Amino acid sequence: MTEQVRTCCVVGGGPAGMMLGLLLARQGIRVTVLEKHADFLRDFRGDTIHPSTQELIAELGWLNEFHRLPHSRMDRVTAAVGGKPVVLADFRRLKVRSPFIAFLPQWDFLDFLVSKATAYPSFQLLRRAEVTDLIIEGTAVRGVRAQTPDGPITVRADLVVGADGRHSAVRKRSALPLAASSPPMDVLWFRLSRREADRVEFFQGGKGAMVAIDRGDYWQIAYTIPAGAYAELQELGIAELRRRISVLAPALSDRVDELSDWTAVHELSVRVDRLTTWYREGLLCIGDAAHAMSPAGGVGINLAIQDAVATANILGPRLRAGTLTTGDLRRVQSRRELPVRLTQAFQVAILRDLYPKTLDTGTPPHQPWIFRAFNALPPLRYAMGRFIGLGVRPESIDPATTPTEFTPAPEA
Ligand SMILES: Cc1cc2nc3c(=O)[nH]c(=O)nc-3n(C[C@H](O)[C@H](O)[C@H](O)COP(=O)(O)OP(=O)(O)OC[C@H]3O[C@@H](n4cnc5c(N)ncnc54)[C@H](O)[C@@H]3O)c2cc1C
């Protein structure tokens, strides 16, 4: 068993954990990020980098380099709901450097953050390190235990941050109280080929809902089903899934046969929940570990990153000075809880009428009032552009957290 002693130990190398690791290392804090996987090459992480996140990358001085990564841009969120087109959000009036969502595979974004973080000597990323337990002494969390291919390790730290996503092991071990969650749904995640002439809206809603993400030569499809209904759908046969996609997105009906069997389909569970208290002595949860987000609005990554920035702004100076208190952890939750509550309320409301309560698709598609309102009142789409693009209470990197003795990693 090897043991390390660090100032901060971050569990999970997703958007929240990687951004926090980077920002703390930039402040000269000895930080270790433990990530259970060997790489970021998983297909179901979400691909949206919002205007507010790009603004943060600009603050760090890396925006041009970020924009050189292969990506596509979306300056409006369009939808076909009940067979009728609607613009749900328009980012073009935002007063930011990047008034659009950049779509790039999340593994490219995370690799980008890692490449920047490793330029700081106090940063450490341990891959294939799965945290299995917390070290608790008295009432305080003092570190974590993890399994690696070379055997078990422990990392002791002044602060452990749970950024290990919606199935967080840290959350489970910490016994932090969880607020009642909204009824979950599941998502079926699969690819269909894409052609240049395709006209497919980002969001398709009717009886059920589907998102089509442009990934160049293929569409990444997310199709919603009621939680736990996958086995029932499988019994109906793959042809039934093909039929449903053809109804929601007729433009794709000529290639639904690419779904030859269920091996091409991944089932992902979705939930919206949150901890009522995000911290205890020596421990803080952020991102999905504190508040699991659904894919609605594609805002979970953005929110996770905003949590990381607030955490680095508030806790970084305390960690450097060795004066961290539980009251400081409370300040992080106080700062981030309102944005989280409002965003989760939005996620639940926007999907309420499209929420798949049963597998039945017999009723004709309809356009819920909330979508009709977007057509009737165009200014709503700019307001929604602000809400989705920047979020509530957007964070900015506190200039005071850039110590003069550390030179920022330069733009390549
Ligand atoms: C189907 C689906 C689609 C979505 N699409 C989008 C989208 O397009 N845009 C968007 O903004 N949001 C989307 N979301 C929400 C988004 O995925 C999350 O809100 C966001 O990923 C949260 O980031 P995070 O860093 O908190 O957690 P995660 O992204 O879940 O990262 C957690 C990390 O911790 C690691 N980990 C887990 N357990 C351990 C452990 N025990 N030890 C060590 N490491 C561990 C994981 O491997 C992972 O790398 C989607 C959600 C779902 C369910």
The ligand as an ORCA input file, in Angstrom:
! r2SCAN-3c Opt
* xyz 0 1
  C     -27.213     10.713    -21.372
  C     -26.675     12.019    -20.887
  C     -26.266     12.973    -21.815
  C     -25.793     14.208    -21.386
  N     -25.432     15.139    -22.318
  C     -24.988     16.348    -21.905
  C     -24.566     17.349    -22.850
  O     -24.599     17.157    -24.069
  N     -24.110     18.519    -22.353
  C     -24.022     18.777    -21.005
  O     -23.601     19.868    -20.620
  N     -24.391     17.852    -20.115
  C     -24.854     16.647    -20.527
  N     -25.225     15.717    -19.592
  C     -24.971     15.992    -18.177
  C     -23.446     15.900    -17.961
  O     -22.963     14.660    -18.463
  C     -23.047     16.027    -16.509
  O     -23.791     17.048    -15.871
  C     -21.546     16.363    -16.404
  O     -20.790     15.357    -17.058
  C     -21.109     16.476    -14.959
  O     -19.697     16.579    -14.914
  P     -18.899     16.021    -13.657
  O     -17.473     16.344    -13.901
  O     -19.539     16.495    -12.423
  O     -19.144     14.449    -13.686
  P     -18.787     13.365    -14.808
  O     -18.740     13.961    -16.154
  O     -19.727     12.240    -14.595
  O     -17.307     12.897    -14.442
  C     -17.075     12.091    -13.322
  C     -15.723     11.431    -13.501
  O     -15.424     10.697    -12.319
  C     -14.913      9.423    -12.674
  N     -15.223      8.520    -11.552
  C     -16.426      8.023    -11.198
  N     -16.325      7.279    -10.089
  C     -15.021      7.303     -9.727
  C     -14.293      6.726     -8.668
  N     -14.884      5.968     -7.728
  N     -12.953      6.951     -8.599
  C     -12.331      7.718     -9.521
  N     -12.977      8.283    -10.557
  C     -14.312      8.094    -10.655
  C     -15.633      9.070    -13.956
  O     -14.912      8.112    -14.720
  C     -15.685     10.437    -14.645
  O     -14.552     10.659    -15.438
  C     -25.707     14.485    -19.999
  C     -26.097     13.536    -19.061
  C     -26.589     12.315    -19.497
  C     -27.026     11.327    -18.472
*
